[in-house]
């Protein structure tokens, strides 16, 4: 049994097969954490949470790719819901220099605001940092006052970046990318203790080998775990146990 720390199971991609995927998820995972995207994703995400409140745990945040000129109004609306007791964390937030750089200053400000939420609520924060890992690390370094913890989601950086993240008291979210043929992640991960790693799928994206290109789901964590068992020379049961404990410490 695994913990999926990052899955967007509430998206429309799953509408035609959600019940089947939920059945497989319940059989293979102890818990699944649902990062929010924007205002529109709140309702379907919470619908899934309330259907299985002990399995699917929602988070509150604004994805950097959803940050536009009106981001402050959006954040104000999200913040008004912050007092609800079911939020497991803050996110998905962070920065992105891959898709669109138009709103970079707004992305940074949005992240800073959500970092303050994480501090005030003492909840973990989930960071997206596509093509902007160094920039995101620098922002967290400036903001870290001992009250921040969380996950650098979809981690794919260097050993130097890894050590900076560990020093910041953040975990590394490892998913399907570690199974890809040209991935450098296995070499990086061999140099750090497994105690800093949590598993994730980023469903419906980034399906692992041998399912690359297909719809991803939490049950596919088994392929990520099998790769990590090779990297760390540990039994699959140990990978499941250690990474689940790591997730529990964060959340």
N, C-alpha and C positions, 0 to 999 in steps of 0.2 A: 504494500500500500504506500502511495506517494502523496506528497503535497504539491499541488500546482499553484505556484505563487503568482501566476499571471495568465489569465485566460479571458477572452472576450466572448463568452458563450452566449451572451444575450444578443449578438448581432444577427441581422437578417440572413446571413450566410447559413445559419443553422435551422431556419424555420421549418424546412421540409423534413428534417431528420433529428430534431432536438430530442425527442423522447428516447430514441435509440442511443444517442450520444450520452444523454443523462444516465441511462441504464448502464452503459459501459463505464462511465465516470464513477458512478456509485460503487461499482465492483472493483475498481482499480485505484481509487484515491481516497484518502482520509478527508481532505478538504481542498477547496478550490477558491482562490482569491480573484475577485472580479474588479479590475481597474476601470474607472469611468473614463469617458472620452469628452463629453460635452453635455449640454442641457438635455438634448434629445435622447441621449443614451441612458439617462437616469431611470426613466420609467421601466423599460424592458429589463434593465439590470436588477432593479429592486423587485420586479415581478418574479424573476428567477430566484432571488434571495428568499423571498417570503414563501415560495413554493417549497424550498428546502433550506430553512434557516440555519440548520446545523451543518450544512455541507458547503453552501456557496456564500462567501462573505464579500460584501460590496465595499468599494472605496470611493472617496469623493475627491474629484479633481478635474482639471481642465488640461487636456492633451495639448502639447505645444503646437501641433499641426492644426489645432482648432482655435488658436489664438489669432484674433483679428483686431481691427480697430476698436471694437466694442468690448474688448476682453474684460475691462473693469466692471462693466455692468453684468457680464456673465459671472464673474467671480463674486460679485455682490450677491447674486441670486444663489449661487452655490454655498456661499458662506452662511446664508440664512438657514441652511439645512444642516449646518455643521454640528448642532447640538443633538441631532438624532443619535441614538445610542448604538445603532447597528453598523456604523462605519468601522471597518477594520484598519483603515489607513488612509493616507492622502495620496491621490494620484489617479490616473497616471499623469504626471507632469514632467518637467524637464525642458530640454531644448532640442531643436532639429535644424540642421543646416543642409539636409539632403533634399527635401522637397521644395522648400520656398524660404528664401532669406528676407522676404519683404518686411516681415514683422519681427525681426530679430530683437530689437530693443524691447518690444512688447512681450516677446517670449521670456526674456530675462526678468522683466518686472513681474510677469505672471508667476514665474518660478519663485521669485523672492517672496511674493505674497503667500504662496502656498507653503513655502518653508516656514513662514511665521505661523501658519495654521498647525503644522506638524509640531512645532515647538510648544504652542499654547495647549494643544490637546494631548501631547506626548504620544502621538501615533506615528508609526513608520511612514516614510514617504517613498514613493516608487518613481524612479527617474528614467525617462526616455532620453537618449543622448546620441541620436544617429548623426554621424559625421560631426559631432560636437562634444566628444568625450572630454577632451582637455578643457574646453570652455566650461562644461558642467562641473568638472572636478574643481576648477578654480572658484566657481560660484559657491559650491558647498564648503570649500576651505574657508572662505570669507564668512560664511554664515554659521559654521559649526562652533557652538559654544558649550558643547557637552550634552545638548538636548536633542540632537538630531541622530536618527538611525534610519535605516531603510535598505533599499535594494537598487543597485544600478542594473536596470532591466536590460535583457538582451546583450549582455556584456560580450565584447569581442576585442578587448584592448591588449596592450603590451604588458610585460611583467612590471615595468616601471609604473604604468597607470594602475595596475592591479594593487601594487603596494601602497600607492597613494589612497586608493579607495578603502583598503583595509585599515589604514591609519585613521581614516575618517569615521571608522566604526560602521561601515556599510558592507552589506553582502553583495555577492555577484550572482545575478540571475542567469543561469545556464540552460539553454534550450536546444532546439534542433540543430542549430548552426554547428555545435560541437561534433556532430556526426558527418558534416560535409567533407568531401575529399580534400579540398584545398584549405580547410580551416586550420589556423595556427593555434586555436584554443587548447588542444591537448598538450602542446609543448609548454604553453603558459601555465596551465593548471597543474602540471606536474611539479611546478616550483612553489606552489602554495598549499597550505593545509586545506583539506576538504571542509573543515569547520567554517570556512568563509563562503561556502557555496549553497545556493538553494536552486531547486529545479523549477522550470517554467515551460509552458508551451507557446505562449502568445497566440493561442488559438483565436481565429482560424488560420493564422499565418505560420510560416517557417516550419512546416512539417519535417520531421527528421527522416534521414535515410532509414529504411527503403521506401518511404512514403512521400518523398520530396515532390512538391508540386500539387499534392492533394490537400483536401481540407484537413486541417490539424485539429486535434481534440486532446483533452487531458489524458485519456487512456494511452496515448502515444508516448507518455513520459518513460515508459519501459525502455524505449530505444535510446533515449538520452542516458538513462541510468546504466544500461548495458555498456555504453561507450565509456562512461565514467568508471565503471568497474574495471575496465581495461586500463584506463589512465592511472587509477590509484591502486590497482591490484588488490581489490577488495571484493568480497562476495556481494551479489546484488542485494541481498537482505541488509547488509551493512550500509550500502549506498542509500537505500530507502530509509533506514533508521536514522542515520547521521543527518541527511539533508532535511528530513522531516523535523528533527530536533532543532536544526538551524533555523528553519522557518518559524517554529514555535517561539524561539527566542526573540525573533524580530517582531512577530505579530502579537 
